[in-house]
Amino acid sequence: IPLQAIEIETENNVPDVQTFKPTEVFLKPAHKIAHHPDREPTVVIVEDDKNFASILQDYAKEHGYKSIMVHEGTDAVEAIKEHQPDAVILDIMLPGKDGWQILKELKAIQETAHIPVHLMSAGDAAPNKVRREGAINFLKKPIDTATLDKLFADIMLYSGTRFTQILLIEDHKAQSQALKDMMVSQGITVDQAFDGESAFRMLHEKEYQCVILDLNLPDISGLDLLDKIKAVNKFLPLPVIINTAMELDKTSVSRLMKYANAMVVKTNKSSDRLIDEVNLFLNKISETNNRNNPAAARATMTTTHKDNMKGKKVLIVDDDMRNIFALSSALQAYDFIVEIAGDGEEAIAKLEEISDIDIVLMDIMMPKMDGYEATRHIRQQSKWAKLPVIALTAKAMMDDREKCIAAGANDYITKPVDIDRLISLMQLWLEK
C-alpha cells in the first residue's frame, strides 16, 4: 500500500496538505466476484457437525463475515440462492443431499454459479474432480487453525470483500471511546487497546485491516511499538494511521515515514479527518464508479505519471516536520526519491551535498533563511541555474506569486497543497 499524504488539521494556522486518496486498498482481480455494497459480508456454512460448524462460525465472525448456518443438504441450494453469500463452505458428507450434488446444482443455476464454493470432507477428493466440478479448493478434515486462517484469506481474495475491523491504540480512555463510537456509527468494528503490550498481543490474536496508533502510550513509545509491529513480516502490509498531538522532530518523522500510512494531528476537529483516513483503507470504489469519482480518477492518473516521476530526486524544504511527512508520503507514491531540509540554509547544504537533485519544493515562511532568500541564493549559482524551484506558501497575498518569481522560483502553489496540481506542476518543470 503506497504511503499517502494527509490533511493536517491544527490550531494556530499551521499549514496543511490536502489528502491524496488512492481508491483501492485490497486489489481485486477482474475474474473475482464483487461484494454487494449494501449488505455485510456473508458466508453460508453447510456442515452437519454442529460443533465444527460453530467453530467455523466463530472464525467467520473474527474475519468480518456474517454466517448463515445450514446443517443438512436438502435445503442448502435454496438457502444459498436466497442469501447470495460471498462464499460457501460446503461439507461433502451431508444428510439429505451430499456436497457434490449441491455443488453441481449451484453451478447449474445462473443466480449461484458465480459464488465461490470451498469443499471439505474427512475423505479424500481428487484435485481434478474438485476443479472440474467448479469448487475453489478442497480441505481435508480434521482442519487445523492455520488451514482455517488460509480458508478465510482465500474467501476474502476471491470475493473482493473489504474488512472493517480496526485496532484503536489510545491510552486516553474517554478519547478512545469517543472515537470508537464515531467509527461504530459508520459500520466499522473497533477493538480498543490502551497500552502497547495489549495492542501487540491483540494483533497476534485477531486479524485487523487497519491500526490507529497514538504515539503517547504508558508502557512504550508509539514509535517503538510501530517498529516492533513492522518487524513481524505478516504485519508489513498492515495500514497504520498515526493519531497524535505530539510535536515531531526530524528523527521521529524519518522513523514514521518508514512504516506509517497517514497521520492526523489531534485537535477538536480532527475526529472527522480520522474517520476519512480510516475509510481510505476500508472503502472500495467499484470500477463502474471510477468515471464519476474524482478520487478514482486521481488513482488512475497516478499510473500515468509514475513513469515520468520514477527515480527523480525532490528536495522538500519546510520547517514543519508534519508537512514534510505529508508531502514525502504523497510524492513517494509517485516513485520520487525524497530528500528533506528544515530551512533555507539546510537546503543549500543539501544541494551542495547531493549533486543530482532534480527539483526543489521551497516553503517560503521559515526561520534562519526564508524561502525567498534561499531561492535567490540558488539562482546566484550557475550550477543550479536550470534547477526547477516551486515555491510553497501558506499565504495567498496578491503579490506572493510575483515575489516568488522575482526571487527565482519557476512556479508557485499555495497551501493547503493540492497534490494533483503539485504533481502536474512538477511534471511540467521536470520535462522542461
C-alpha positions in Angstrom: 0.0 0.0 0.0 1.6 3.3 -1.0 2.2 6.0 1.5 -0.4 8.8 1.4 -0.3 12.5 2.1 -2.6 13.7 4.8 -4.7 16.7 5.7 -3.4 18.0 8.9 -5.9 20.0 10.9 -4.2 22.0 13.5 -4.6 25.0 15.7 -2.6 28.2 15.3 -3.0 28.2 11.5 -0.3 25.6 10.9 -0.2 25.0 7.1 -1.7 21.7 5.9 -1.6 19.4 3.0 -4.7 18.1 1.2 -5.4 14.4 1.2 -4.2 12.2 -1.6 -6.6 9.3 -1.7 -5.9 6.1 -3.5 -9.2 4.3 -4.1 -8.2 0.7 -3.8 -6.6 -0.9 -0.8 -7.3 -4.6 -1.5 -6.8 -5.2 -5.2 -9.5 -7.4 -6.7 -8.6 -9.4 -9.8 -11.1 -8.9 -12.6 -12.4 -12.6 -12.6 -13.4 -12.4 -9.0 -16.9 -11.5 -7.8 -17.7 -8.1 -6.3 -19.1 -7.9 -2.8 -22.6 -6.4 -2.7 -22.1 -2.9 -1.2 -25.4 -2.6 0.7 -25.1 -5.6 3.0 -22.5 -7.0 5.3 -20.1 -9.7 4.1 -21.8 -13.1 4.3 -20.8 -16.8 4.1 -23.1 -19.8 4.1 -21.7 -22.7 6.1 -23.2 -26.1 5.1 -22.0 -28.6 7.8 -23.9 -31.2 9.8 -21.4 -31.4 12.6 -22.8 -28.6 14.8 -19.7 -28.3 17.0 -17.4 -27.8 13.9 -20.0 -25.6 12.3 -19.8 -23.4 15.4 -16.0 -23.2 15.1 -16.4 -22.1 11.5 -19.0 -19.5 12.6 -16.6 -18.1 15.1 -13.8 -17.8 12.5 -16.2 -16.2 10.1 -17.1 -13.6 12.7 -13.5 -12.9 13.6 -12.8 -12.3 9.9 -15.7 -9.9 9.4 -18.4 -12.2 8.0 -22.0 -12.9 8.9 -22.7 -16.7 8.9 -25.8 -18.5 7.6 -25.8 -22.0 9.0 -27.3 -25.0 7.2 -27.0 -28.4 8.9 -28.2 -30.7 6.1 -28.1 -30.9 2.4 -31.8 -30.8 1.3 -32.3 -27.1 1.6 -28.8 -25.9 1.0 -29.2 -24.7 -2.6 -32.3 -22.7 -1.8 -30.6 -21.1 1.2 -27.5 -20.1 -0.9 -29.8 -18.8 -3.7 -31.8 -16.7 -1.2 -28.8 -15.2 0.7 -26.4 -14.7 -2.2 -23.3 -15.0 0.0 -19.8 -14.0 -0.8 -18.7 -17.6 -0.3 -20.0 -21.1 0.6 -18.1 -23.5 2.9 -19.6 -26.9 1.9 -19.1 -30.3 3.6 -19.3 -33.3 1.2 -20.8 -35.9 3.6 -24.3 -34.5 4.5 -27.7 -36.0 5.3 -30.4 -35.4 2.7 -28.1 -34.5 -0.2 -24.3 -34.7 -0.5 -22.0 -31.9 -1.2 -21.1 -33.0 -4.7 -24.8 -32.8 -5.8 -25.2 -29.4 -4.1 -22.1 -28.1 -5.9 -23.4 -29.4 -9.2 -26.8 -27.7 -8.7 -25.2 -24.4 -7.6 -23.0 -24.3 -10.8 -26.0 -25.1 -13.0 -28.1 -22.1 -11.7 -27.3 -18.7 -13.1 -28.1 -17.0 -9.7 -25.5 -19.0 -7.8 -22.9 -20.1 -10.5 -20.6 -17.2 -9.7 -20.4 -17.9 -5.9 -17.1 -19.4 -4.8 -17.5 -22.8 -3.1 -14.9 -24.2 -0.7 -15.3 -28.0 -0.2 -14.3 -30.0 2.8 -14.5 -33.6 3.9 -12.9 -36.3 6.1 -12.5 -38.4 3.0 -10.2 -37.7 0.0 -11.2 -35.9 -3.1 -9.2 -35.9 -6.4 -8.0 -32.4 -7.2 -9.0 -32.6 -10.8 -12.6 -33.5 -9.8 -12.7 -30.6 -7.4 -11.7 -28.2 -10.2 -13.9 -29.9 -12.8 -17.0 -29.5 -10.6 -16.3 -25.8 -10.1 -15.1 -25.7 -6.4 -12.3 -23.2 -5.4 -10.5 -25.7 -3.2 -10.8 -28.7 -1.0 -9.9 -29.0 2.7 -9.4 -32.4 4.3 -10.7 -32.8 7.8 -9.5 -32.6 10.6 -8.8 -28.9 9.8 -6.2 -27.0 11.9 -6.2 -23.3 12.7 -3.6 -22.5 10.1 -5.8 -24.1 7.4 -8.9 -22.1 8.7 -6.9 -18.9 8.5 -5.9 -19.7 4.9 -9.5 -20.6 4.1 -10.8 -17.2 5.1 -7.9 -15.4 3.5 -8.9 -17.2 0.2 -12.6 -16.2 0.8 -11.5 -12.6 1.0 -9.3 -12.9 -2.1 -12.0 -14.5 -4.3 -14.9 -12.3 -3.1 -13.1 -9.0 -3.0 -14.8 -8.3 0.3 -13.5 -5.5 2.4 -13.0 -6.0 6.1 -13.9 -3.4 8.7 -12.0 -4.5 11.8 -9.9 -1.7 13.3 -7.5 -1.8 16.3 -7.5 1.6 18.1 -4.4 2.0 20.3 -5.1 5.1 22.5 -4.3 5.4 26.2 -6.8 8.2 26.9 -10.0 6.1 27.6 -12.5 8.9 27.0 -10.9 9.9 23.7 -10.7 6.2 22.7 -14.4 5.6 23.5 -15.5 8.8 21.6 -13.5 7.6 18.5 -14.9 4.1 18.8 -18.5 5.4 19.0 -17.9 7.5 15.9 -16.5 4.6 13.9 -19.1 2.1 15.1 -21.8 4.6 13.8 -20.1 4.3 10.4 -20.4 0.5 10.5 -16.7 -0.1 11.5 -15.9 -2.7 14.1 -13.4 -1.4 16.6 -11.3 -3.1 19.3 -9.5 -0.9 21.8 -6.1 -1.3 23.3 -4.9 1.2 26.0 -1.2 0.3 26.0 1.4 -1.2 23.7 1.6 -4.6 25.3 -2.1 -5.4 24.9 -2.1 -4.0 21.4 0.8 -6.2 20.3 -1.0 -9.2 21.8 -4.3 -8.4 20.1 -2.6 -8.1 16.7 -1.5 -11.7 17.0 -4.9 -12.9 18.3 -7.1 -11.4 15.6 -6.9 -10.1 12.0 -7.2 -6.4 11.6 -7.5 -4.3 8.5 -6.1 -1.1 9.9 -4.5 0.3 13.1 -4.9 3.7 14.6 -1.9 4.5 16.8 -1.4 7.2 19.4 2.3 7.9 19.9 2.0 8.7 23.6 1.4 5.3 25.4 2.0 4.5 29.0 4.4 1.5 28.6 6.2 2.1 25.3 6.7 4.9 22.8 4.3 4.7 19.9 7.3 4.9 17.6 8.9 1.9 19.2 5.7 0.0 19.1 5.4 0.8 15.3 8.9 -0.6 14.8 8.0 -3.7 16.8 4.8 -4.3 14.8 6.5 -3.8 11.5 9.4 -6.2 12.4 6.8 -9.0 12.1 6.5 -10.0 8.4 2.8 -10.5 8.4 2.2 -7.0 9.7 4.3 -5.3 7.0 1.2 -4.6 4.7 -1.0 -3.5 7.6 -2.1 0.1 7.2 -1.2 2.3 10.3 -2.7 5.8 10.9 -0.9 7.9 13.4 -3.2 9.9 15.6 -1.3 12.2 17.9 -1.0 15.7 19.4 2.8 15.3 19.8 5.2 17.7 18.1 7.6 15.7 15.9 11.2 16.3 15.3 13.1 15.2 12.2 14.2 11.9 13.6 10.7 11.0 14.6 9.3 11.9 11.1 12.0 9.8 9.5 11.0 6.8 11.5 7.3 7.3 10.8 8.0 7.6 7.1 9.3 4.1 7.0 6.0 2.5 8.1 3.1 4.8 8.7 0.5 5.4 6.0 -1.1 8.6 7.2 -1.1 11.0 10.2 -3.8 13.1 11.8 -2.9 15.8 14.4 -5.3 15.7 17.3 -7.5 18.8 17.6 -11.1 19.5 18.4 -11.9 19.0 14.7 -9.7 16.0 13.9 -12.1 13.1 14.6 -13.8 13.6 11.2 -10.4 13.6 9.5 -9.5 10.4 11.2 -12.7 8.8 10.0 -11.9 9.9 6.5 -8.4 8.4 6.7 -9.8 5.1 8.1 -12.3 4.9 5.2 -9.5 5.4 2.7 -8.3 1.9 3.7 -11.7 0.3 4.1 -13.8 1.6 1.3 -13.6 0.1 -2.1 -14.7 2.1 -5.1 -16.0 -0.1 -7.9 -14.7 0.2 -11.4 -18.1 1.3 -12.6 -17.9 4.4 -10.4 -14.4 5.4 -11.5 -15.6 7.6 -14.3 -17.7 9.8 -11.9 -15.3 9.8 -9.0 -12.5 12.3 -8.7 -10.6 10.2 -6.2 -10.7 7.2 -8.5 -9.5 9.5 -11.4 -6.6 10.5 -9.2 -5.6 6.9 -8.6 -5.8 6.2 -12.3 -3.7 9.3 -13.0 -1.0 8.0 -10.6 -0.1 5.2 -13.0 0.0 7.7 -15.9 2.5 9.9 -14.2 4.7 7.3 -12.5 6.9 6.5 -15.4 7.9 10.2 -15.7 8.5 10.5 -12.0 10.2 7.3 -11.1 13.7 7.8 -9.6 13.6 11.6 -9.8 15.0 13.3 -6.7 13.0 16.1 -5.0 14.2 18.3 -2.2 11.4 19.3 0.2 12.3 22.4 2.2 9.9 23.1 5.1 10.4 23.9 8.8 7.2 21.9 9.9 8.1 18.2 10.1 4.4 17.2 9.8 4.2 18.9 6.4 7.4 17.2 5.3 5.9 13.9 6.3 2.7 14.6 4.3 4.5 15.8 1.1 7.0 13.0 1.3 4.3 10.4 1.7 2.4 11.7 -1.4 5.5 12.0 -3.6 6.8 8.6 -2.7 3.6 7.2 -4.0 4.7 8.6 -7.4 8.1 6.9 -7.0 10.1 10.1 -6.3 13.2 9.9 -4.2 12.7 12.4 -1.4 15.4 14.5 0.4 14.4 16.9 3.1 15.7 20.1 4.7 14.3 22.1 7.6 15.2 25.7 6.5 16.9 27.6 3.7 20.5 27.2 5.0 20.0 23.4 5.3 18.5 23.3 1.7 21.7 25.0 0.3 23.8 22.5 2.2 21.8 19.6 0.8 22.2 20.9 -2.7 25.9 21.1 -2.3 26.0 17.6 -0.8 23.7 15.9 -3.3 24.5 16.8 -6.8 21.6 15.2 -8.7 18.6 16.9 -7.1 16.0 17.2 -9.9 13.5 19.7 -8.4 13.0 21.7 -5.2 9.8 22.4 -3.3 10.6 25.5 -1.3 8.5 26.7 1.7 8.6 30.5 2.0 8.0 31.2 5.6 10.9 29.6 7.5 13.3 30.7 10.3 17.0 31.4 9.7 16.9 31.7 5.9 13.4 32.0 4.4 12.4 30.7 1.0 12.9 33.9 -0.8 16.5 34.2 0.3 17.2 30.6 -0.3 15.8 30.7 -3.8 17.8 33.9 -4.6 21.0 32.1 -3.4 20.2 29.1 -5.6 19.8 31.3 -8.6 23.2 33.1 -8.0 25.0 29.8 -8.6 25.4 28.9 -12.2 25.4 25.2 -11.5 21.8 25.5 -10.3 20.6 27.9 -12.9 18.3 25.4 -14.5 17.2 23.6 -11.3 13.3 23.9 -11.1 12.1 25.5 -7.8 8.4 25.5 -6.9 7.5 27.9 -4.0 5.0 26.7 -1.4 3.4 29.3 0.9 0.5 29.3 3.3 -0.2 33.0 2.5 -2.2 33.8 -0.6 -1.5 37.5 -0.9 -1.9 39.2 -4.2 1.8 39.8 -4.8 3.1 36.4 -3.4 3.5 34.9 -6.9 5.3 37.9 -8.2 7.7 37.9 -5.2 8.4 34.2 -5.6 9.1 34.5 -9.3 11.2 37.6 -8.7 13.3 35.6 -6.2 13.9 33.0 -8.9 11.2 30.4 -8.4 9.9 28.7 -11.5 6.3 28.4 -10.2 4.2 28.9 -7.1 1.5 26.9 -5.3 -0.4 27.8 -2.1 -1.1 25.7 1.0 -3.1 23.6 1.6 -1.3 21.9 -1.3 -3.5 20.4 -3.9 -1.4 17.2 -4.6 -2.8 16.8 -8.1 -1.9 20.3 -9.1 1.5 20.0 -7.5 2.2 16.8 -9.4 1.2 18.4 -12.7 3.5 21.4 -12.0 6.4 19.1 -11.1 5.9 17.1 -14.3 5.8 20.3 -16.3 9.0 21.7 -15.0 10.8 18.3 -15.0 10.0 17.9 -18.7 11.3 21.4 -19.4 
